């Protein structure tokens, strides 16, 4: 916005206005626009929240209803983050504006962005190195022999490789421009090559950050769907039934209960298990001390059964 309005501000200086006056005017205008944007953005953000929640709830087979709720802490955090980012941007623009003179403001929108060729070979090396790491990381994941530590280290290096990719791609495009001189001056190729290389250079950090955010969002979205599927299959394996009924009477056929269930549902299969007791705890002790998950919790240091813990 400062660049687009640079001639306007330069004209104000020519007419005799002081930089402090223009800076205050610019600050007030942007505060007004920022306030309007925040007020308009909040309901849009709430609507987006409902859409995202409905998507995630559908992943986990949960029913979702639109719910209007208000969180004072959430709103305070939103306002704080918004104002912090907004004020930092305004302060940066103010500092930049104060360093300009009339000539700089009048010609700002006409200046071409510079293409730096310093460390060109190193940047191209970063570009190809990042691509090589992407391929290696994908191959590592596809092998299936992954560990939590390996994934954490690999994920961190993956983020670094994304930034290196955008740092090196500008130098790579410049290299192509130099090697394609005959093709370069046909049609609008020179203009397109130059715009691409310059924008990649000036936006490399922003594009890298956006790519990281999208990558993380895609990764966790995929993980949530994978865990949801695993949870459903695991639940079907551990609890292969929809309704379980208990009765102290071993002769109970549950006819009354089954009749109530059949009123609203179609029963595919019923199985009755009789659990007999002899008054001892030998079977419980065997399970407590031999199950791999909880066995050690009910053993003494010498490996014998800890009857006290079992009774508790």
Buried (B, 14 or more C-beta within 10 A) or exposed (E): EBEEBBBEBBEBBEEEEEBEEBBEEBBEEBBEEBEEEBEEBBEEEEEEEBEEBBEBEEBEEEEEEEEEEEEEEEEEEBEEEBEEEBBEBBEEBBEEBEEBEEEEBBEBEEEEEEBEEEEBEEBBBBBEBBBEBBEEBEEBEEEEEEEEEEBEEBBEBBBBBBBBBBBBBBBBBBBBBEEEEEEBEEEEEEEEBBEBBBEBBBEBEEBBBEBBEEBEEEEEEEEEEEEBEEEEEEEEEEEEEEEEEEEEEEEBEBEEEEEEBEEEEEEEEEEEEEEEEEEEEEEEBEEBBEEEEEEEEBBEEEEEBBEEEBEE
